[in-house]
């Protein structure tokens, strides 16, 4: 029995060890960093014409919804750990809870729950591209509807 390992085999074993260990380090790093959440509350209506310039980056997405005006009512950012819970106050006495679940294939999975008081209006999980956003058509508000823009970024 030969106790010596060839340099080629030793190099291969070391490379495999680095790949597996490096992958777990990356996952641990991501877990520590958490997710930066950005929630925009947009009032869409047909009562007037107008497009808030602060929404210019998502103009193409919003125009699909077919309202005549879009106004950014509120914007809020929070950094949340994985499997943590972020709570955002939405106009009209509503609460949006967002819980980052996992990061895989450059996509962030988020558990999203919209409530009005204790009454659940929506409870779902969405997967969005890292640094991307998701538009959620929401409840009626002040002659229009609220649209929630949910963005997630992880390093």
N, C-alpha and C positions, 0 to 999 in steps of 0.2 A: 504494500500500500504506500503510495507516494503522498507524503504530507505537504510537500511543496506545491503551491498553486502557481500556474504559469502567469506571467505578467499580463498577458492578454485577458485571461479569465479574471484576474484580480481587477483589472481596469474595468471590465464589463460589470462585475459585481458592484464596484464603487459607483459607476455611472447609474446603475439601476437604483442604488441606495439614495443617491442625490435626487433623482427624479421623484421617488416616492416621498422622501423627506421634504424636499422643496415644495411639493404639492400640498403637503399638510401644513407647512409654514404659511403658504399663500392663503389657504383657507382660514387659518388662525388669524392672520393679519386682517382679512376681510371681516371676520367675526368681531375683532376689536374695533375696527373703523366704523362699522354700522352703516347707516344709509342717511343721506341728506334728503329730506322730503320738502317739497315746495307745493303748497296748495293755493291755487288761485280760484277765487269765487267770482264768476262772471255773470252779470245780468244781461240776458238776451231778451229783446222784445221787438214788437212791431209797432210800437207807439211813436217812434221817431226814427230818423236815420242817423247813423254815426258809428264810427269804429274807433275804439280807444287805441291810441298809438302804442300803448304798453303791451298790446296783444298782437303786435305785427308779426312776431315769429310763428304764431299759430293761426294766422289769417286763413290759410287754405283749409285747415281742419275745421275751423268755426263756420266757414261759408257753406259747408255741407249741411249744416243744421238748419239753414234757411230762415234766419231772422234778419230784420233790417238794421238792428243796432246791437252792439256788444260793448259793455262797459265793465272794466275791472273794478269790482266793489271792494275786494279785500285780497291781500296776499300774505301768506305766513310761511315761515321756514322753521323746520326743527330737525336736529340730528337725532336719530333714533338707533339704539342698538338692535342687532338681529334678534328677532322674537320679542322685541320690546313693543311698547304701545305708545303711539302719539295721538293726542286728542286736539282737534281743531274746532273752534267755534265757527259755525256757519250762520249767516244772517237768517232771521226768522225763527230763532230758538232751536236750531238744529245742531247736532254734533257729528263730526266725522272722526272715526277712529281708524287709524292705519297701522298695521303691524307687519313689518318686513319679515318674510318667511325664509327665503333662500335666494342665492345668487347662482345661476347656472346658465351656461351658453350665452353669456353677455346679456342676460335678462334677470330682472329683479321680480320676484314674486311677492305680491302684497295682499294681505287680507284687509278688505275694506268694508267698514260698517257705517252706514248713515242712519242716524236716529233723530226722531223728533220727540223730545222728552224721553220717555221710556219706550216709545213705540218704534220698532225697527222699520225703516223704510227700504233698506238695502243691506244685504249681507252676502258678499261674494269675494272671490280671489281673482286677481288680475296679474298677468305677467307682462311687464313692459320692458322695452329695451333700456339698458343702462344709459342714463342721461336723456331718456325719452320721456314722453308724457302721454297721459290717457285722459280723454275727455269723458265726463260722466254727466249725462243730462239729468238734471235734478228737479226739485219740486217748484211749483208755482211761487212767484214772489213779486210783489209790487208791479203788477200788470205785465209780467213776463215770466221767464223761468230762470232758475239758477243753473249754471253749468259749472261743474267743478273740474279744474285742471289739476291732475295729480302727476307730479314729476318725481322721479327717484334717481339719485346719483350715488354710486359707490365708487371708491377709488379702484 
